[in-house]
Amino acid sequence: MTNQNWQGVNIGGGETNINNPIINFGSPEQNSPPNIPNNLIYKSVVKFVGRDDELTKIHHQLQQSDKVAISAVAGMGGVGKTQLVTEYARKHEADYPGGICWLNARATDLAASIVQFYRLYIGKEIPKEFGGKLLNLQEQVQWCWQHWQPFEGLVLVVLDDVTNLESLGEIQPTANRFRVLITTRLRNLNPNFVQEISLDVLPEIKALELLTAFVGEKRIQQEEITAKDLCKWLGYLPLGLELVGQYLAEDPDLSLAEMLERLKAQHLDDEALERRHSTLSAAQLGVKAAFELSWRELDEKTQLVGALLSLFAPDVIPWQLVESTSELLNWAKADVTEARKQLYKRNLIQILKEKNACYQIHPLIREFFQGKFRQVPLIAGGEELGVEFKQAFAVAMVAKAKEIPETLTRKVIESVEDTIPHIQEVAQNLIDVVKDEDLILVFVGLGKFYEGQGLYRLAEPWRMQCLSTVKTRLGEEHLHVAQSLNNLASLYYFQGNYTAAEPLYQQALAMRKRLLGDEHPDVARNLNNLAELYRSQGNYTAAEPLYQQALAMRKRLLGDEHPDVARNLNNLAELYRSQGNYTAAEPLYQQALAMRKRLLGDEHPDVAGNLNNLALLYFSQGNYTAAEPLYKQALAMYKRLLGDEHPNVASSLNNLALLYFSQGNYTAAEPLYQQALAMYKRLLGDEHPDVAQSLNNLAELYRSQGNYTAAEPLYQQALAMRKRLLGDEHPDVAGNLNNLALLYFSQGNYTAAEPLLQQALAMRKRLLGDEHPDVARNLNNLAELYRSQGNYTAAEPLYQQALAMYKRLLGDEHPDVAQSLNNLASLYYFQGNYTAAEPLYQQALAMRKRLLGDEHPDVARNLNNLAELYRSQGNYTAAEPLYQQALAMYKRLLGDEHPDVAQSLNNLASLYYFQGNYTAAEPLYQQALAMRKRLLGDEHPDVAGNLNNLALLYFSQGNYTAAEPLLQQALAIFEQKLGVNHPNTVECRKNLKYLHLVPLVRRVFKIGAIAILAIIVFMIIRGWA
């Protein structure tokens, strides 16, 4: 995907030429989410009993606070804390219009869980940096709290099974709209910090009522005493009562007495509770005993499935992953299906209704299963069975990692996102059982998942861990080490960290040549990647031979029809476009696009990328009509395939904005630029080359609108960021220096502009060589500065050097050559050397017609410039039809509302003014003035120029009353926007001064308007005014 880079504006002879942007490959205010964020998924018990007072107390604590209310439901494991909080959340869901966020504090990192909840349920991205500072996880959490949506209403945050107060202190929200409700096994957390509700076991009557809800009144009445004894043995623990009650309900022939005897016989401790104080009561042993009872009733195959489930991450488990793992263990699918039914029936797993065929294991049961996993040899015999389980699980996850493609679409992301936590589980905890040949695949899959979404900072630790793990396991010289080096280098390239990327690419290339020989697809891939890096650095001389080597090698090895061949054709075209060699670039773009459609289909991100790049080529050629539909197709396709939030979408928005900007449609361009900038910051962080580019582009828009106050800080931010990221010596830094100089040039601050233009020129020569289109553009811009200062002697050789260089580099027939001819002609025009100017204007006009067609904005500009020449020569008959042709063409090409249309109206009005045809001139001046106000705002130098011209018309008509306020307005704008010493300001001030001489001359000479004007001119010539 591409991103545009403003490299300067050449101003000459009333014409603006926006130079070729450089592409960086990469990859508004958001509406509130349609639904209130709520991830409450725990099921309530069959009958909720005995907790009415606690429910009331919780609600009172949470609703009466004027600060962040934190209430803790504290008690032993299995006491019903979770069920109580679930019941409260469901009962009072309407009281929390801001949402309900349920987090498991024991099994997961709370900070990471909050960040993940924000992304999944609120659907927004979280910046990784702010104000140039990398945000740590806790700071990201605070960002989530501060940017919670919906923006109003109380929010209930449930932290289930908090194990220490420190974990809560690190992530607590600070806004008083949040209500935090935690469950914990810890007593007396901190009375100054948390309002605690101590939850005890149920009273006997309520425990018996709960058991009755499962077993039925008849069985309880038949064994009432035993039922009470059973409740007592269970310690009146709600979880134990629920599980045992369900077990009895499923076996109507099992008596309560038998149930009690079996429980007493098994009398096992819960591992989590064994870590508590030795004074635990017998009741606190009931949870594990109940789990154990359910476990003993499972058949051996189901027990093995339960043990296998303990290897999965504490997250959503797509059952298909369990089946694929069991297939590797040669288990019958029917047995696994029956095991799933038994586990679900006994409440050992929970089904997620929000997802298809997905399950979740309660953390305590997962803990219980992990204990059973360690006993797998005792279940089925064989000391190696546990290792086999781990290996099968790892192989299954490796297979899923391999399925993650290089290019992610939204559909692919949705299909694999639930698998990612389990692949990460292998990478973090089971990497030792992964086979050597599969080792890299685990990390490659994770890297592709995050990089494909533009989440480079989440990808980086996996890329780094991959390199270190592969080196440790396989040694320093191995193909997987080379691949890991290449992958990490690519990540740094995407981040704009070229200094870190280059040596890694070079190491990978050298290693692959040593291990694979000089002819291999991986060697070609490395050549291409290194070429891409050099192109991004502006080192075209180093890039081109590498691109060509890679393309030739891929054709030899893979054939003429292959996605990698298409990619190489596209990249080589990009290089030629960057060099201004459009003739060489276009057929390569078209070949790549056609090949990708044949190989990948019409809907693919690479096809969208090619459409964008071909559009960029047409844009560079000034063929906006051909470019716009391609840009729109690319943007729509990216959104369909990648979603609305992706770096490629941001880049596409930027490109479309640039097109509208070039057409003068600033109203359409600005929101697209702003959307692109905001999206880049969300996805890539505040410090990224694409963010700097976006800042530069928005600044360029504001400069063109005359909003210099808004433009300057953006240019400076972009320049500073590029220096930090790319170093002081980089083509993009040179481009930014050039653009900032042009801002100062537009303001008439030539003293500030000149050194920046000289720095940019010198840097481009160092980086790109003395012969480069960007060097020629810089020569042109510096010449423009000297011309505006009246230093024609310094300007002329620079114009001539630029023209000669364009011809050498681009040939005699090129739009930039025509532009250079036009600019040199304008110099001669301002020198009054009309004889030298006319043939150059005519050559430029003829060339533009040959290259761009008879209908093109640059052709209209040349018509206008030639008309200006004829007007200055007094050849009004020749000038008028050219002015009219230019105006009509602008309207056809750019619409009736465009700055160039306003300029053309102004120029035609000036012709009529000089002919003395004031009746024809006045309405044109007024139209131009009104249009410029609509397009550029009331405070723009072009508006001031129009006010000045209209005032001079009134002055010439003797309408001094109408002229004076217009000149005063013009002078105020010039002074505010351009400063008091700008030539336009000085000229306007003189005009106002001459106007003020009128009353004096009239009193002295008592004559008419024409005579007054003549006398004032005489006084000026004599130096009396």
Buried (B, 14 or more C-beta within 10 A) or exposed (E): BBBBBBBBBBBBBBBBBBBBBBBBBBBEEBEBBEEBBBBBBBEEBEEBBBBEEBBEBBBEBBEEBEEBBBBBBBBBBBBBBBBBBBBBBEBBBEBBEBBBBBBBBBBBBBBBBBBBBBBEBBBBBBBBBBEEEEBEBBBBBBBBBEEBBBEEEBBBBBBBBBBEBEBBEEBBBEEEBBBBBBBBBBEEBEEEEBBBBEBEBBEEEBBBBBBBBBBBEEBBEEBEEBBBBBBBBBBBBBBBBBBBBBBBBEEEEBBBBEBBEBBEEBEBEBEBBEEBEEEBEEBBBBBBBBBBBBBEBBEEBBBBBBBBBBBBBBBBBBBBBBBBBBBBBEBEEEBBBBBBEBBEEBBBBBBBEEBEEBBBBBBBBBBBBBBBBEEBEEBEEEEEBBEBBBBBBBBBBBBBBEEBEEBBBBEBBEEBEBBBBBBBBBBEEBBEBBEEEBBBBBBBBBBBBBBBBBBBBBBBBBBBBBBEBBBEBBEEEBBBBBBBBBBBBBBBBBBBBBEBBBEBBBBBBEBBBEBBEEEBBBBBBBBBBBBBBBBBBBBBEBBBEBBBBBBEBBBEBBEEEBBBBBBBBBBBBBBBBBBBBBEBBBEBBBBBBEBBBEBBEEEBBBBBBBBBBBBBBBBBBBBBEBBBEBBBBBBEBBBBBBBEBBBBBBBBBBBBBBBBBBBBBBEBBBEBBBBBBBBBBBBBBBBBBBBBBBBBBBBBBBBBBBBBEBBBEBBBBBBBBBBEBBEEEBBBBBBBBBBBBBBBBBBBBBEEBBEBBBBBBBBBBEBBEEEBBBBBBBBBBBBBBBBBBEEBEBBBEBBBBBBBBBBEBBEEEBBBBBBBBBBBBBBBBBBEEBEBBBEBBBBBBBBBBEBBEEEBBBBBBBBBBBBBBBBBBEEBEBBBEBBBBBBBBBBEBBEEBBBBBBBBBBBBBBBBBBBEEBEBBBEBBBBBBBBBBEBBEEBBBBBBBBBBBBBBBBBBBBBBEBBBEBBBBBBBBBBBBBEEEBBBBBBBBEBBEBBEBBEBBBEEEEEEBEEBBEBBEEBBEEEEB
